[in-house]
Amino acid sequence: MFKLKIIGQGVEKIQELNKTSIFIGRAQENDLILAVPSVSKRHARMLIKDGRYVIMDVGSTNGTFVNGKQINGPVVVKPNDIISIGEYEIVLLPPTHKASSDDIKQRTPPPPPPIPPAQKNTKIPSASMPQKPPSKAPNEEIISAFKREVHSRLIEAMDLKRLDLSKLGESELYERTREKIREIVELLQREGQFPSGADKSQIIQEIVDEALGLGPLEEFIADKTVTEIMVNGAKQIYIERDGKLYLTDKTFSSDQAVMGAIERIIAPLGRRIDESSPLVDARLKDGSRVNAIIPPLAIKGPTITIRKFRKDKLTMDDLIRSNTISEEMVEFLKVCVFYRKNILISGGTGSGKTTTLNALSEFIPNDERIITVEDAAELQLKQEHWVQLESRPPNIEGKGQITIRDLVRNCLRMRPDRIIVGECRGGEALDMLQAMNTGHDGSLTTIHANSPRDALSRLETMVLMAGIDIPVRAIREQVSSAINIILHQARFSDGSRKVTHISEITGMEGDIITMQDIFVFKQQGYDENGRVLGEFVATGFIPKFYDELRQRGIELDLSIFK
């Protein structure tokens, strides 16, 4: 037999249950019903064994606590121990307690002591006055549990996964879903299950975003100042703003909600993610690049990284204004692109390689045929004669994969004037070099590297990944004859991005590729706000191809190299 004091929802009651085993939860089939979203449908079990009272959690969402500590298995409880389940506290009472089983008492504070006549005008100490409980912000776990309850009822009411979106229309689906969520929230509010202190309109909007959009990420996707979004499981969302990382106060209601967001991103692209294929690259409708990785590879839960896509493409003028590059550098690069020099853009992750590649493309004449090859399409070219190709992962049977290398090979049959590869990562580097060496001058690509010299080593390694046995000297000769200019970009500690080197490959000396810096960024320290100080300088070296152009009668400004 159990005699329990139950405290919650501003009510305290004592209940007797003439059983040796009871279940506690939100659903009606439980012996002790706690009808709030923070309590699972079947949350915990209590039983009497060998004269002792034992409690165990039965797979609840929010856990069961005894005297403030979460339990992970059966735990013996004694009289006056406090069991916490959701918003409720349950106290096991000793047999000597005389309260009746259904005796319900509203919690009321004791009346204040009478004020003696002589003290009517004196200030009463606050301790002697009845205190109104301070208004508490709703617990995040309670709100998350409430959202999950609304979401499960929403799926029962309108099967979102089976709705024909093409017939229904996006705006009509949004309005129907929003109206149904509002009805469910108001029903739960009438039943007393709405989290006290929560903003109803905000919760409705968050549930709509989670049901049809990307949940708490919608706010950051709409924010133009946010450049990157990082989801590390359901309870941790970071954003990047002005080159700095910030932990937000937004969360998903569960890992299942994160998985739902991933599915909504990749489904229109015909891609999949599951235990057999637990990582995927994709893009949003606006072109933002997305990477997702799920358990068992991601230990803390489904992880999403979104590189935001700028609707307003950055130009070289924008990069000059942001002090990413100098006017003299831009003038030189304009000549390089126009006169069809092959350019390799190197840099670390997040250093701005793709942004610079986009900006460089504006110097390509409009009458040329351009073909771009990418893993996830994100380049923005203004030219009309532009063919955009995107690789494809294997299907569920492991077939149908189209790699970057396949697409680069196919480009050669498409009569390109320029080939732009979003990023060289593997064996496609060999095909790219061969294309550059067989008449496809003016090609552009990016590569991950820490310096211009390191970019050459990385390129050499990637050519070896093509699986063809080529002597290292032959590879270096290919690289030295194919690549004309290496532009290296770096991201500094203050979040700024700068072009630190523009170098020309000048040939071979023995087995070594030789290069010469044309422009460099010289750092001179930091200001009082931690911003990087420095200047872009010319080394005085004039590129070899400038002499070739002058011999062809093309007059160029040499003052930029002084």
Salt bridges, closest charged atoms under 4 A:
GLU12 OE1 - ARG107 NE 3.99
GLU16 OE2 - LYS3 NZ 3.43
ASP31 OD1 - LYS19 NZ 2.43
ASP81 OD2 - LYS78 NZ 3.89
ASP103 OD2 - LYS105 NZ 3.88
GLU149 OE1 - ARG26 NH2 2.60
GLU149 OE2 - ARG153 NE 2.75
ASP159 OD2 - ARG162 NE 3.34
ASP164 OD2 - LYS167 NZ 3.95
GLU170 OE1 - LYS285 NZ 3.43
GLU179 OE2 - ARG182 NH2 2.27
GLU183 OE1 - LYS180 NZ 3.29
GLU186 OE2 - ARG182 NH1 2.97
GLU186 OE2 - LYS200 NZ 3.80
GLU206 OE1 - LYS147 NZ 2.69
GLU206 OE2 - LYS250 NZ 3.76
GLU219 OE1 - LYS250 NZ 3.47
ASP223 OD2 - ARG241 NH2 2.77
GLU228 OE1 - ARG307 NE 2.95
GLU240 OE2 - ARG491 NH2 2.54
GLU240 OE1 - ARG497 NH2 3.59
ASP274 OD2 - ARG272 NH1 2.95
ASP312 OD2 - ARG310 NH2 3.26
ASP318 OD1 - ARG321 NH2 2.49
GLU368 OE1 - ARG340 NH1 3.02
GLU368 OE1 - ARG418 NE 2.65
ASP375 OD2 - ARG425 NH1 2.73
GLU378 OE2 - ARG289 NH1 2.62
GLU390 OE2 - ARG283 NH1 2.41
ASP417 OD2 - ARG415 NH1 2.99
GLU423 OE2 - ARG425 NE 3.43
GLU423 OE2 - HIS448 ND1 2.63
ASP431 OD2 - ARG405 NE 2.57
ASP431 OD1 - ARG409 NE 3.53
GLU460 OE1 - ARG476 NE 2.77
GLU477 OE2 - ARG473 NE 3.18
ASP511 OD1 - ARG473 NH1 2.75
ASP527 OD2 - ARG531 NE 3.30
ASP547 OD1 - ARG550 NH2 2.60
